[in-house]
Amino acid sequence: MKRNGQVLLTVEHITKQFGGVVAVNDVSFDVNKGEILAVIGPNGAGKTTLFNIVTGILAPSSGTVRFNGTDITGKKPYQIAQLGMTRTFQNLEVFTNMSVIENVMTGAHRNMKTSFLQAGLRVPSVKKEEKAVEEKAMRCLEKVGIAHLAYERAETLPYGNQRLLEIARAIAAEPALILLDEPMAGLNDEESRWLVEVILQLRKEGLTFVFVEHDMETVMAISDHIVVLDNGVKIGEGTPEEIYRNKAVVAAYLGEEETVC
Ligand SMILES: Nc1ncnc2c1ncn2[C@@H]1O[C@H](COP(=O)(O)OP(=O)(O)OP(=O)(O)O)[C@@H](O)[C@H]1O
């Protein structure tokens, strides 16, 4: 079903083969600006492979990815990040030997004007810019609710707060789109509820999200649109209500669960 909105990301006929395995098979879908889109599917469905193709970690065997009007197929991850797409990983990727705020500042540095030489010389303009970056990092920590931990070492944070830290670092880069790979994994109920609130608030502020998630309660609660993969093939897409009633989707989940919810 066609939905209204301005398209931000287009995945067009993406296929990825690993030897004889077709991990992603001719998958197409759009992500609209301001939308929360979930990619779901049983284990081995091709979700991570698809994420890795969209973010430039893997090149597709065929097909095209367009972001904000630019063909990004085959571009390097850092080039895609510069265009305004960031991601978090299934396994936490925080710099454990840095403070919490320094971690977030690494995300914000993408937009700094300072050259390495200027930074080394510590000229006044650099100090001013560093200060601005630190303030911005603090605002990002406030948005995810862990500003009070800014000067703690990242490794001392419990798992749930490290996940929030990753999200603060992602938003510090001022992306248009954030991809979250299983954001709810390892979180308890209270942490999951808070992360849902954070995501919904960031969406209100104009961010677009694509996320891979096994936690169906979260998927059904916050997604505007859901894409379902099974064995590399897109077997359905639609609103949570449409997915809930989609027989092919329910059948793909049988054996794992009785229904998708
Ligand atoms: N580097 C690789 N080499 C060979 N096969 C791979 C590789 N990466 C993924 N695959 C295969 O591609 C298929 C899709 O894997 P993928 O990890 O994308 O699925 P997934 O939906 O993310 O699964 P999960 O929910 O378990 O993380 C699987 O059959 C997997 O074994």
The ligand as a Gaussian input file, in Angstrom:
#p B3LYP/6-31G(d) Opt

LIG

0 1
 N       29.557000     -13.239000       5.726000
 C       28.712000     -14.217000       5.444000
 N       29.103000     -15.304000       4.746000
 C       28.246000     -16.299000       4.439000
 N       26.938000     -16.306000       4.797000
 C       26.492000     -15.264000       5.499000
 C       27.338000     -14.169000       5.870000
 N       26.584000     -13.259000       6.562000
 C       25.344000     -13.774000       6.631000
 N       25.288000     -14.967000       6.000000
 C       24.086000     -15.806000       5.847000
 O       23.079000     -14.984000       5.306000
 C       21.810000     -15.281000       5.896000
 C       21.219000     -14.038000       6.528000
 O       21.994000     -13.687000       7.694000
 P       21.738000     -12.370000       8.542000
 O       22.756000     -12.350000       9.631000
 O       21.669000     -11.196000       7.647000
 O       20.294000     -12.650000       9.149000
 P       19.528000     -11.937000      10.341000
 O       18.121000     -11.791000       9.903000
 O       20.245000     -10.699000      10.741000
 O       19.637000     -13.011000      11.495000
 P       19.633000     -12.824000      13.116000
 O       18.251000     -12.345000      13.484000
 O       19.904000     -14.199000      13.606000
 O       20.714000     -11.826000      13.454000
 C       22.055000     -16.431000       6.870000
 O       21.786000     -17.651000       6.201000
 C       23.532000     -16.316000       7.174000
 O       24.076000     -17.555000       7.527000

